[in-house]
Amino acid sequence: MVKITDHGVFLKNGREFVVSDADPALARRQTMAYSILSAHNAAGDEKNLRLKFDALASHDITYVGILLTARAGGLESLPVPYVLTNCHNSLCAVGGTINEDDHMFGLSAAHRYGAIYVPAHQAVIHSFMREMMSGCGKMILGSDSHTRYGALGTMAIGEGGPELVKQILSLTYDVKAPEVIAVRLTGKVKPGVGPQDVALALIGAVFKSGFVKNKVLEFVGDGIASLPIEFRNGIDVMTTETTCLSSIWITDEETERYFVRHGRPEAYGKLEPGELAYYDGAVDIDLSTVEPMIALPFHPGNAVTISELKKDPHGVFARFGLNFDDKIDKNGNIHVDQGVIAGCAGGIYDNIVAVNDILSGGSVGNGDFSLSVYPASQPVLTQLVKDGTAAGLLDAGAVIRTAFCGPCFGAGDVPGNGCLSTVSYTHLTLPTNS
């Protein structure tokens, strides 16, 4: 499914790897990543970058500390748009009213400093940024690990709060110029294969070796054209799990349609590598060979094909030091107690429609198995209601919840002791109880 090239390569016209005697240093400047990083570099040094971002984003676990620190550092006004979403501490009160107090603090900061405030249950952080703030050629810094908008032509980086404080105080994000890895997609996915499957195939191939650690993944190749934009978004947001620094994709008419649908046609711009671009390595993925995948605890890098797991569940679990014998019946079938579809990768519109298609006319049952669905934004939920998808899910016994990131970090739908969950989002795909 995935082939790795661990040395420098030349890419011609964004499609074909070729042998060339061209100067790698000059050809490196033909990558999309180089162009965007250079445009945001406040220093004259190409090797040691001092980046300034076009927009910032935080959720309600992180923005309070960031704003208080920035205020102590002399904050008077925000130099760039700063989005404050309320998608992590929004399910219930913890220790009294602390969650809602955080939200009120965020709202007051928005009034005082001009931040963009997104009320609880309206959107998870990355859905809002994709829908409202992304733009081709832009860079966004977010205080959340899965800050990735590369499929929309935006280089995004997830960092700790201090780096956002620096940006708020008009300082720079200082980093050595990263290496760039070409991720070439070819072929077309088979029916039944989704974005998480492609992402897990990629993560499984590169995570343990650290091949792409702190590098930029540049997605190229003819296979991209066959992927709907939300499919691309679903792959892209999970690149965090590879340990890469950021990501960027070529853009096309499908990207343009996304911005038009969201009322921001001016955000589109054509992005592609130059005629001959040099990369520090490459990952080849033939989409036609990707199979349905699943990741075992405790990292998405523990990825196996579902067919392999079904063929020998005892052996596959044992390989990763797991024991789920009580969940495997005498015929080798795995009993699952809970399903969750959520987050910035799982809660996208296309994923939820696919789930409804699978459940059409059936039922999740009302006993041993429960299914919770978290649309990633109110616009997604609105469309699901309008086209009947939400009604179909409800008829099948699923529970539809509001936009919330909780299941991704264990703050919602936590399984009971000894229970087994299958989940579709950015983190563990088959977690044990905690």
MARMIZA-179756 format. One record per residue (C-alpha): x, y, z; residue number from 1. Coordinates in pm, 1 decimal. Layout:
BEGIN
u = X&v = Y&w = Z&k = NUM
...
// end
This chain:
BEGIN
u = 0.0&v = 0.0&w = 0.0&k = 1
u = 278.8&v = 242.3&w = 95.3&k = 2
u = 633.6&v = 276.6&w = -37.3&k = 3
u = 896.8&v = 493.5&w = 130.7&k = 4
u = 1196.5&v = 656.0&w = -37.6&k = 5
u = 1445.0&v = 769.0&w = 226.4&k = 6
u = 1664.9&v = 988.0&w = 8.1&k = 7
u = 1624.4&v = 1302.5&w = -197.2&k = 8
u = 1407.4&v = 1289.0&w = -508.5&k = 9
u = 1308.5&v = 1518.8&w = -794.7&k = 10
u = 942.1&v = 1548.0&w = -888.6&k = 11
u = 845.9&v = 1660.1&w = -1237.6&k = 12
u = 522.7&v = 1853.9&w = -1291.8&k = 13
u = 388.3&v = 1737.6&w = -956.2&k = 14
u = 345.0&v = 1380.6&w = -1079.6&k = 15
u = 652.2&v = 1183.3&w = -1179.3&k = 16
u = 971.9&v = 1113.2&w = -988.0&k = 17
u = 1271.1&v = 1153.6&w = -1219.2&k = 18
u = 1648.8&v = 1145.2&w = -1216.4&k = 19
u = 1800.2&v = 1489.3&w = -1268.8&k = 20
u = 2134.8&v = 1664.1&w = -1243.5&k = 21
u = 1963.0&v = 1989.8&w = -1141.5&k = 22
u = 2081.2&v = 2171.3&w = -829.9&k = 23
u = 1876.7&v = 2035.6&w = -533.2&k = 24
u = 1909.3&v = 2367.6&w = -350.1&k = 25
u = 1743.4&v = 2554.6&w = -634.8&k = 26
u = 1484.7&v = 2283.5&w = -705.1&k = 27
u = 1390.5&v = 2279.8&w = -336.2&k = 28
u = 1252.2&v = 2628.2&w = -389.8&k = 29
u = 994.8&v = 2481.9&w = -629.0&k = 30
u = 802.1&v = 2309.7&w = -351.5&k = 31
u = 477.2&v = 2458.6&w = -227.0&k = 32
u = 608.1&v = 2446.5&w = 128.1&k = 33
u = 911.7&v = 2659.4&w = 43.5&k = 34
u = 695.6&v = 2922.6&w = -122.4&k = 35
u = 455.6&v = 2953.6&w = 170.5&k = 36
u = 722.8&v = 2944.6&w = 440.7&k = 37
u = 927.4&v = 3209.3&w = 258.8&k = 38
u = 625.1&v = 3438.2&w = 233.3&k = 39
u = 578.1&v = 3418.1&w = 612.4&k = 40
u = 945.0&v = 3438.3&w = 713.0&k = 41
u = 1027.6&v = 3764.8&w = 890.2&k = 42
u = 1400.7&v = 3690.2&w = 874.8&k = 43
u = 1636.0&v = 3703.9&w = 578.1&k = 44
u = 1779.9&v = 3364.9&w = 671.7&k = 45
u = 1634.9&v = 3073.7&w = 471.9&k = 46
u = 1772.4&v = 2814.1&w = 714.0&k = 47
u = 1650.2&v = 2966.1&w = 1040.2&k = 48
u = 1291.1&v = 3080.5&w = 996.4&k = 49
u = 1107.9&v = 3343.0&w = 1199.6&k = 50
u = 747.0&v = 3290.6&w = 1105.1&k = 51
u = 444.9&v = 3514.5&w = 1145.3&k = 52
u = 102.9&v = 3357.5&w = 1094.3&k = 53
u = -213.7&v = 3485.6&w = 927.9&k = 54
u = -448.0&v = 3362.2&w = 1201.8&k = 55
u = -447.6&v = 3188.0&w = 1539.5&k = 56
u = -685.9&v = 2937.6&w = 1697.6&k = 57
u = -743.5&v = 2801.3&w = 2048.2&k = 58
u = -1012.0&v = 2606.8&w = 2229.5&k = 59
u = -1143.6&v = 2648.3&w = 2581.3&k = 60
u = -881.2&v = 2428.0&w = 2745.7&k = 61
u = -600.9&v = 2653.3&w = 2623.5&k = 62
u = -720.4&v = 3005.0&w = 2546.6&k = 63
u = -762.7&v = 3120.7&w = 2907.3&k = 64
u = -396.7&v = 3070.3&w = 2995.3&k = 65
u = -282.2&v = 3210.9&w = 2662.4&k = 66
u = -481.3&v = 3530.6&w = 2696.8&k = 67
u = -387.4&v = 3583.5&w = 3061.3&k = 68
u = -18.8&v = 3537.9&w = 2977.3&k = 69
u = -42.3&v = 3771.0&w = 2679.1&k = 70
u = -221.4&v = 4030.1&w = 2890.6&k = 71
u = 56.5&v = 4010.7&w = 3149.6&k = 72
u = 299.2&v = 4066.6&w = 2861.3&k = 73
u = 130.0&v = 4388.0&w = 2757.3&k = 74
u = -147.4&v = 4279.3&w = 2520.1&k = 75
u = -350.1&v = 4575.8&w = 2394.7&k = 76
u = -492.7&v = 4446.6&w = 2067.0&k = 77
u = -460.2&v = 4139.4&w = 1850.5&k = 78
u = -226.3&v = 4169.0&w = 1549.8&k = 79
u = -403.2&v = 3889.3&w = 1356.9&k = 80
u = -745.3&v = 3719.0&w = 1381.2&k = 81
u = -762.5&v = 3492.1&w = 1687.3&k = 82
u = -1043.3&v = 3234.3&w = 1703.4&k = 83
u = -1164.9&v = 3112.2&w = 2043.2&k = 84
u = -1375.2&v = 2797.5&w = 2014.5&k = 85
u = -1562.9&v = 2628.2&w = 2295.9&k = 86
u = -1551.2&v = 2264.2&w = 2193.4&k = 87
u = -1348.9&v = 2093.5&w = 2467.3&k = 88
u = -1499.4&v = 2207.3&w = 2799.5&k = 89
u = -1854.8&v = 2230.4&w = 2673.9&k = 90
u = -2023.7&v = 1903.5&w = 2770.5&k = 91
u = -2075.7&v = 1956.1&w = 3142.4&k = 92
u = -1959.9&v = 2156.1&w = 3440.9&k = 93
u = -1647.1&v = 2038.3&w = 3619.1&k = 94
u = -1595.1&v = 2164.7&w = 3972.9&k = 95
u = -1904.0&v = 2383.7&w = 3969.9&k = 96
u = -1930.5&v = 2647.0&w = 3697.2&k = 97
u = -1567.4&v = 2648.2&w = 3585.7&k = 98
u = -1638.6&v = 2547.8&w = 3224.7&k = 99
u = -1894.6&v = 2820.2&w = 3164.4&k = 100
u = -1673.5&v = 3068.0&w = 3350.1&k = 101
u = -1401.0&v = 2991.7&w = 3096.1&k = 102
u = -1646.8&v = 3061.3&w = 2816.9&k = 103
u = -1751.0&v = 3391.7&w = 2970.8&k = 104
u = -1385.1&v = 3487.5&w = 3001.0&k = 105
u = -1337.0&v = 3407.4&w = 2633.3&k = 106
u = -1638.1&v = 3615.9&w = 2537.9&k = 107
u = -1512.9&v = 3911.6&w = 2741.5&k = 108
u = -1170.4&v = 3880.1&w = 2577.0&k = 109
u = -1337.0&v = 3878.6&w = 2236.3&k = 110
u = -1516.2&v = 4202.8&w = 2321.9&k = 111
u = -1203.6&v = 4364.3&w = 2463.2&k = 112
u = -938.5&v = 4255.3&w = 2215.5&k = 113
u = -1136.4&v = 4174.4&w = 1902.9&k = 114
u = -1102.8&v = 3795.0&w = 1906.9&k = 115
u = -1352.0&v = 3576.3&w = 1720.2&k = 116
u = -1572.2&v = 3389.0&w = 1970.2&k = 117
u = -1741.6&v = 3061.5&w = 1875.0&k = 118
u = -2006.4&v = 2958.9&w = 2134.3&k = 119
u = -2022.7&v = 2607.7&w = 2275.4&k = 120
u = -2176.4&v = 2335.4&w = 2056.3&k = 121
u = -2137.7&v = 2538.6&w = 1735.3&k = 122
u = -1820.8&v = 2384.6&w = 1590.0&k = 123
u = -1511.6&v = 2189.5&w = 1680.6&k = 124
u = -1201.2&v = 2403.1&w = 1642.9&k = 125
u = -1068.8&v = 2259.1&w = 1318.0&k = 126
u = -1403.2&v = 2250.0&w = 1141.0&k = 127
u = -1451.5&v = 2619.3&w = 1214.0&k = 128
u = -1101.6&v = 2703.9&w = 1093.8&k = 129
u = -1148.5&v = 2502.3&w = 775.1&k = 130
u = -1487.8&v = 2653.1&w = 701.1&k = 131
u = -1417.0&v = 3013.0&w = 800.8&k = 132
u = -1044.7&v = 3090.9&w = 823.5&k = 133
u = -842.3&v = 2871.1&w = 586.2&k = 134
u = -709.8&v = 3010.6&w = 259.6&k = 135
u = -466.9&v = 2903.6&w = -8.1&k = 136
u = -115.2&v = 3018.4&w = 73.2&k = 137
u = -198.9&v = 3110.3&w = 432.5&k = 138
u = -42.9&v = 2987.6&w = 756.5&k = 139
u = -237.9&v = 2925.6&w = 1079.4&k = 140
u = -103.8&v = 2848.2&w = 1428.1&k = 141
u = -328.7&v = 2665.9&w = 1674.4&k = 142
u = -293.5&v = 2552.8&w = 2035.2&k = 143
u = -425.2&v = 2208.4&w = 1949.4&k = 144
u = -224.7&v = 1913.7&w = 1822.0&k = 145
u = -439.0&v = 1849.3&w = 1513.9&k = 146
u = -412.2&v = 2195.6&w = 1362.3&k = 147
u = -396.4&v = 2087.6&w = 996.9&k = 148
u = -563.3&v = 2257.0&w = 697.7&k = 149
u = -324.0&v = 2149.0&w = 424.1&k = 150
u = -594.2&v = 2005.4&w = 199.1&k = 151
u = -731.0&v = 2360.1&w = 173.2&k = 152
u = -395.8&v = 2504.6&w = 72.6&k = 153
u = -315.3&v = 2627.7&w = 423.2&k = 154
u = -2.0&v = 2532.9&w = 612.9&k = 155
u = -104.3&v = 2494.2&w = 978.1&k = 156
u = 94.9&v = 2402.9&w = 1286.5&k = 157
u = -25.0&v = 2286.7&w = 1627.1&k = 158
u = 180.0&v = 2418.6&w = 1917.1&k = 159
u = 177.5&v = 2485.6&w = 2288.7&k = 160
u = 27.0&v = 2802.8&w = 2429.3&k = 161
u = 354.2&v = 2998.6&w = 2468.0&k = 162
u = 401.0&v = 3009.3&w = 2090.9&k = 163
u = 57.1&v = 3166.6&w = 2048.3&k = 164
u = 141.5&v = 3419.1&w = 2316.8&k = 165
u = 448.7&v = 3516.1&w = 2115.4&k = 166
u = 238.7&v = 3566.9&w = 1803.0&k = 167
u = -16.3&v = 3774.1&w = 1997.8&k = 168
u = 268.2&v = 3994.4&w = 2120.0&k = 169
u = 395.7&v = 4031.6&w = 1759.9&k = 170
u = 695.8&v = 3802.8&w = 1812.5&k = 171
u = 789.1&v = 3516.6&w = 1580.7&k = 172
u = 774.1&v = 3138.6&w = 1566.7&k = 173
u = 1138.9&v = 3039.1&w = 1533.2&k = 174
u = 1222.6&v = 2709.0&w = 1369.4&k = 175
u = 1489.8&v = 2561.4&w = 1146.5&k = 176
u = 1376.4&v = 2528.7&w = 786.6&k = 177
u = 1203.3&v = 2188.5&w = 781.1&k = 178
u = 1271.5&v = 1913.9&w = 533.2&k = 179
u = 987.9&v = 1846.6&w = 290.8&k = 180
u = 857.4&v = 1499.5&w = 204.9&k = 181
u = 652.9&v = 1436.7&w = -107.9&k = 182
u = 344.6&v = 1221.8&w = -44.4&k = 183
u = 238.7&v = 1107.0&w = -387.9&k = 184
u = -114.9&v = 972.1&w = -420.0&k = 185
u = -199.2&v = 763.4&w = -726.0&k = 186
u = -496.5&v = 549.6&w = -827.3&k = 187
u = -846.4&v = 562.0&w = -681.7&k = 188
u = -982.2&v = 425.9&w = -355.2&k = 189
u = -1201.3&v = 118.3&w = -362.2&k = 190
u = -1561.3&v = 124.5&w = -236.7&k = 191
u = -1567.6&v = 95.3&w = 141.1&k = 192
u = -1234.1&v = 271.3&w = 192.1&k = 193
u = -1252.1&v = 605.2&w = 373.6&k = 194
u = -1011.9&v = 885.4&w = 463.1&k = 195
u = -920.5&v = 730.4&w = 798.1&k = 196
u = -810.4&v = 415.6&w = 615.0&k = 197
u = -569.1&v = 611.3&w = 395.6&k = 198
u = -446.5&v = 808.1&w = 695.7&k = 199
u = -385.9&v = 495.2&w = 902.2&k = 200
u = -197.2&v = 332.2&w = 616.1&k = 201
u = 28.7&v = 638.8&w = 604.1&k = 202
u = 70.8&v = 663.0&w = 981.4&k = 203
u = 141.7&v = 292.0&w = 1014.4&k = 204
u = 415.3&v = 316.3&w = 752.6&k = 205
u = 606.3&v = 616.8&w = 890.5&k = 206
u = 538.1&v = 667.3&w = 1261.0&k = 207
u = 764.3&v = 413.1&w = 1429.9&k = 208
u = 1069.8&v = 498.7&w = 1219.2&k = 209
u = 1026.7&v = 873.2&w = 1270.4&k = 210
u = 1074.0&v = 919.0&w = 896.4&k = 211
u = 865.1&v = 1237.5&w = 873.8&k = 212
u = 923.2&v = 1376.0&w = 1224.0&k = 213
u = 916.4&v = 1758.6&w = 1221.5&k = 214
u = 904.1&v = 1761.6&w = 841.4&k = 215
u = 640.8&v = 1901.2&w = 607.3&k = 216
u = 426.4&v = 1654.4&w = 411.5&k = 217
u = 352.2&v = 1783.6&w = 62.1&k = 218
u = 66.8&v = 1591.5&w = -101.4&k = 219
u = 96.2&v = 1559.3&w = -478.2&k = 220
u = -2.8&v = 1320.4&w = -755.2&k = 221
u = -289.9&v = 1237.3&w = -988.8&k = 222
u = -477.6&v = 1046.2&w = -717.1&k = 223
u = -576.4&v = 1366.4&w = -539.9&k = 224
u = -815.8&v = 1467.8&w = -815.8&k = 225
u = -1038.3&v = 1166.0&w = -744.5&k = 226
u = -1081.2&v = 1252.8&w = -376.1&k = 227
u = -1367.8&v = 1474.6&w = -254.6&k = 228
u = -1250.0&v = 1768.3&w = -46.3&k = 229
u = -1382.0&v = 1630.1&w = 282.5&k = 230
u = -1203.8&v = 1303.1&w = 210.7&k = 231
u = -882.5&v = 1503.4&w = 175.4&k = 232
u = -957.0&v = 1692.1&w = 496.7&k = 233
u = -1009.3&v = 1362.4&w = 678.1&k = 234
u = -664.8&v = 1238.8&w = 572.6&k = 235
u = -493.9&v = 1569.3&w = 631.8&k = 236
u = -605.6&v = 1631.0&w = 989.4&k = 237
u = -463.4&v = 1293.5&w = 1090.2&k = 238
u = -114.8&v = 1373.4&w = 958.6&k = 239
u = -42.8&v = 1500.2&w = 1309.7&k = 240
u = -17.9&v = 1134.6&w = 1410.2&k = 241
u = 278.5&v = 1088.0&w = 1176.1&k = 242
u = 475.8&v = 1343.7&w = 1388.0&k = 243
u = 515.1&v = 1579.3&w = 1089.9&k = 244
u = 538.8&v = 1955.5&w = 1146.2&k = 245
u = 274.6&v = 2055.2&w = 891.5&k = 246
u = 115.6&v = 1959.5&w = 560.7&k = 247
u = 19.7&v = 2113.9&w = 227.9&k = 248
u = -171.0&v = 1978.2&w = -74.3&k = 249
u = -200.7&v = 2080.4&w = -434.8&k = 250
u = -526.7&v = 2268.2&w = -490.4&k = 251
u = -772.7&v = 2231.7&w = -776.5&k = 252
u = -1133.9&v = 2287.7&w = -881.6&k = 253
u = -1255.7&v = 2070.9&w = -593.2&k = 254
u = -1076.5&v = 2299.6&w = -348.2&k = 255
u = -1224.9&v = 2602.0&w = -520.2&k = 256
u = -1577.3&v = 2458.7&w = -492.7&k = 257
u = -1528.7&v = 2420.9&w = -117.1&k = 258
u = -1451.6&v = 2789.0&w = -73.2&k = 259
u = -1738.3&v = 2891.2&w = -301.2&k = 260
u = -1983.6&v = 2677.1&w = -101.1&k = 261
u = -1866.2&v = 2846.8&w = 216.0&k = 262
u = -1907.6&v = 3194.2&w = 71.7&k = 263
u = -1535.0&v = 3268.3&w = 47.9&k = 264
u = -1435.1&v = 3232.6&w = -319.1&k = 265
u = -1151.2&v = 3481.6&w = -268.1&k = 266
u = -976.5&v = 3232.1&w = -36.7&k = 267
u = -896.8&v = 3002.5&w = -328.9&k = 268
u = -568.1&v = 3008.1&w = -514.0&k = 269
u = -397.1&v = 2751.3&w = -732.4&k = 270
u = -111.5&v = 2571.9&w = -554.4&k = 271
u = 120.1&v = 2318.3&w = -712.6&k = 272
u = 493.4&v = 2244.5&w = -718.0&k = 273
u = 711.1&v = 2397.4&w = -988.2&k = 274
u = 812.4&v = 2212.2&w = -1301.5&k = 275
u = 1098.6&v = 2035.5&w = -1121.4&k = 276
u = 1087.1&v = 2026.0&w = -740.7&k = 277
u = 1329.6&v = 1860.3&w = -500.5&k = 278
u = 1215.6&v = 1674.2&w = -187.9&k = 279
u = 1412.8&v = 1522.5&w = 99.2&k = 280
u = 1224.9&v = 1195.5&w = 66.3&k = 281
u = 899.3&v = 1051.6&w = -59.5&k = 282
u = 601.1&v = 839.8&w = 39.0&k = 283
u = 410.6&v = 668.6&w = -242.8&k = 284
u = 52.0&v = 561.1&w = -174.0&k = 285
u = -142.3&v = 371.5&w = -437.8&k = 286
u = -497.6&v = 447.5&w = -327.0&k = 287
u = -634.0&v = 145.7&w = -512.6&k = 288
u = -439.4&v = -85.9&w = -280.7&k = 289
u = -551.4&v = 70.3&w = 48.5&k = 290
u = -778.0&v = -158.3&w = 250.0&k = 291
u = -1014.0&v = -78.8&w = 538.5&k = 292
u = -787.5&v = -24.2&w = 838.5&k = 293
u = -810.6&v = -20.3&w = 1215.3&k = 294
u = -565.3&v = 108.6&w = 1476.5&k = 295
u = -510.3&v = -72.8&w = 1803.6&k = 296
u = -419.3&v = 85.6&w = 2137.3&k = 297
u = -234.7&v = 295.8&w = 2210.9&k = 298
u = -141.5&v = 487.7&w = 1898.1&k = 299
u = -275.0&v = 509.2&w = 1541.0&k = 300
u = 65.6&v = 380.6&w = 1431.1&k = 301
u = -53.1&v = 37.3&w = 1550.1&k = 302
u = -248.8&v = 3.7&w = 1228.3&k = 303
u = -358.5&v = -323.9&w = 1070.7&k = 304
u = -607.5&v = -411.0&w = 800.7&k = 305
u = -950.7&v = -511.7&w = 925.0&k = 306
u = -928.1&v = -830.5&w = 718.4&k = 307
u = -609.9&v = -924.6&w = 904.2&k = 308
u = -773.1&v = -857.0&w = 1241.2&k = 309
u = -1081.8&v = -1061.4&w = 1154.1&k = 310
u = -871.6&v = -1350.7&w = 1027.4&k = 311
u = -673.0&v = -1387.6&w = 1350.5&k = 312
u = -804.0&v = -1156.8&w = 1625.3&k = 313
u = -623.0&v = -1339.6&w = 1907.6&k = 314
u = -290.4&v = -1324.7&w = 1725.6&k = 315
u = -321.0&v = -961.1&w = 1619.5&k = 316
u = -416.8&v = -844.3&w = 1967.7&k = 317
u = -133.4&v = -1046.0&w = 2121.4&k = 318
u = 115.2&v = -887.8&w = 1879.9&k = 319
u = 43.6&v = -551.8&w = 2041.9&k = 320
u = 40.6&v = -687.2&w = 2397.0&k = 321
u = -339.3&v = -677.9&w = 2426.4&k = 322
u = -581.9&v = -934.1&w = 2561.8&k = 323
u = -943.6&v = -908.4&w = 2446.3&k = 324
u = -1020.3&v = -1279.7&w = 2467.4&k = 325
u = -1347.6&v = -1210.9&w = 2647.2&k = 326
u = -1459.5&v = -1002.9&w = 2348.1&k = 327
u = -1396.9&v = -1276.8&w = 2089.5&k = 328
u = -1661.4&v = -1548.3&w = 2048.8&k = 329
u = -1600.2&v = -1908.4&w = 1944.9&k = 330
u = -1643.2&v = -1815.9&w = 1577.9&k = 331
u = -1374.9&v = -1549.1&w = 1597.3&k = 332
u = -1616.6&v = -1255.9&w = 1589.5&k = 333
u = -1522.6&v = -950.4&w = 1796.3&k = 334
u = -1791.5&v = -809.0&w = 2023.6&k = 335
u = -1785.2&v = -428.1&w = 2041.0&k = 336
u = -1980.6&v = -238.5&w = 2307.5&k = 337
u = -1972.5&v = 112.8&w = 2167.4&k = 338
u = -1923.2&v = 312.1&w = 1849.1&k = 339
u = -1836.2&v = 681.8&w = 1833.6&k = 340
u = -1811.6&v = 904.9&w = 1527.2&k = 341
u = -1669.0&v = 1239.9&w = 1625.5&k = 342
u = -1404.6&v = 1505.3&w = 1591.1&k = 343
u = -1244.8&v = 1699.3&w = 1310.2&k = 344
u = -1174.1&v = 1380.5&w = 1109.9&k = 345
u = -1470.1&v = 1157.7&w = 1193.5&k = 346
u = -1743.3&v = 1418.4&w = 1226.1&k = 347
u = -1718.4&v = 1545.7&w = 869.4&k = 348
u = -2030.2&v = 1541.3&w = 652.5&k = 349
u = -1920.4&v = 1271.0&w = 408.4&k = 350
u = -1831.2&v = 1028.4&w = 690.3&k = 351
u = -2167.3&v = 1064.9&w = 858.6&k = 352
u = -2358.8&v = 1021.6&w = 532.0&k = 353
u = -2162.0&v = 701.5&w = 469.5&k = 354
u = -2259.5&v = 570.0&w = 813.4&k = 355
u = -2625.8&v = 638.7&w = 740.6&k = 356
u = -2597.0&v = 455.9&w = 408.2&k = 357
u = -2452.6&v = 153.4&w = 588.0&k = 358
u = -2724.2&v = 156.3&w = 855.2&k = 359
u = -3009.8&v = 223.1&w = 613.2&k = 360
u = -3302.9&v = 4.2&w = 707.2&k = 361
u = -3113.9&v = -150.9&w = 997.1&k = 362
u = -3069.1&v = -85.2&w = 1365.9&k = 363
u = -2778.1&v = -48.5&w = 1604.0&k = 364
u = -2987.5&v = -228.1&w = 1862.9&k = 365
u = -3094.0&v = -93.2&w = 2196.7&k = 366
u = -2891.0&v = -309.1&w = 2429.8&k = 367
u = -2535.6&v = -430.4&w = 2391.6&k = 368
u = -2416.4&v = -167.5&w = 2143.1&k = 369
u = -2452.4&v = 210.1&w = 2142.9&k = 370
u = -2363.9&v = 455.7&w = 1867.0&k = 371
u = -2300.8&v = 826.7&w = 1919.0&k = 372
u = -2256.3&v = 1069.8&w = 1629.1&k = 373
u = -2102.2&v = 1415.8&w = 1674.0&k = 374
u = -2130.8&v = 1633.8&w = 1361.0&k = 375
u = -1824.9&v = 1860.5&w = 1359.7&k = 376
u = -2014.7&v = 2187.0&w = 1309.6&k = 377
u = -2364.1&v = 2327.9&w = 1305.7&k = 378
u = -2354.2&v = 2375.3&w = 926.0&k = 379
u = -2277.0&v = 2002.6&w = 895.0&k = 380
u = -2564.0&v = 1913.9&w = 1128.7&k = 381
u = -2798.2&v = 2152.1&w = 946.3&k = 382
u = -2728.3&v = 1981.2&w = 615.5&k = 383
u = -2770.0&v = 1636.6&w = 773.0&k = 384
u = -3114.4&v = 1745.2&w = 893.2&k = 385
u = -3211.6&v = 1896.8&w = 558.0&k = 386
u = -3119.1&v = 1592.6&w = 351.0&k = 387
u = -3271.8&v = 1337.1&w = 586.7&k = 388
u = -2943.7&v = 1181.2&w = 701.8&k = 389
u = -3004.9&v = 1278.3&w = 1064.2&k = 390
u = -3350.6&v = 1120.0&w = 1060.3&k = 391
u = -3208.0&v = 801.0&w = 914.3&k = 392
u = -2947.1&v = 777.6&w = 1190.0&k = 393
u = -3205.2&v = 841.2&w = 1458.6&k = 394
u = -3436.2&v = 578.3&w = 1309.0&k = 395
u = -3146.7&v = 330.5&w = 1328.0&k = 396
u = -3100.4&v = 402.0&w = 1697.6&k = 397
u = -2797.9&v = 630.2&w = 1684.9&k = 398
u = -2768.8&v = 926.2&w = 1920.8&k = 399
u = -2681.8&v = 1256.5&w = 1752.6&k = 400
u = -2493.7&v = 1500.3&w = 1970.3&k = 401
u = -2362.9&v = 1853.1&w = 1923.3&k = 402
u = -2018.7&v = 1959.2&w = 1797.6&k = 403
u = -1778.3&v = 1853.6&w = 2072.4&k = 404
u = -1421.7&v = 1719.2&w = 2083.4&k = 405
u = -1471.8&v = 1527.2&w = 2408.2&k = 406
u = -1457.9&v = 1170.7&w = 2273.1&k = 407
u = -1116.5&v = 1249.9&w = 2121.8&k = 408
u = -959.1&v = 1303.7&w = 2463.5&k = 409
u = -1182.5&v = 1099.4&w = 2690.5&k = 410
u = -1429.7&v = 1364.0&w = 2810.8&k = 411
u = -1738.3&v = 1216.3&w = 2649.1&k = 412
u = -1874.4&v = 868.7&w = 2575.7&k = 413
u = -1601.5&v = 709.9&w = 2785.6&k = 414
u = -1666.3&v = 333.8&w = 2775.6&k = 415
u = -1743.8&v = 135.5&w = 3086.4&k = 416
u = -1481.2&v = -69.5&w = 3263.0&k = 417
u = -1378.8&v = -361.0&w = 3043.0&k = 418
u = -1573.0&v = -234.3&w = 2742.5&k = 419
u = -1445.5&v = -209.8&w = 2387.4&k = 420
u = -1509.3&v = 86.7&w = 2156.8&k = 421
u = -1460.3&v = 147.0&w = 1788.5&k = 422
u = -1430.5&v = 513.4&w = 1711.6&k = 423
u = -1385.7&v = 731.4&w = 1406.2&k = 424
u = -1191.8&v = 1045.1&w = 1487.9&k = 425
u = -834.2&v = 1165.6&w = 1510.5&k = 426
u = -701.8&v = 956.2&w = 1796.1&k = 427
u = -721.6&v = 591.1&w = 1899.9&k = 428
u = -943.0&v = 378.2&w = 1681.6&k = 429
u = -987.8&v = 89.0&w = 1920.7&k = 430
u = -931.1&v = 208.1&w = 2279.2&k = 431
u = -961.7&v = 2.0&w = 2591.7&k = 432
u = -1132.3&v = 142.2&w = 2895.5&k = 433
u = -943.0&v = 407.2&w = 3091.2&k = 434
// end
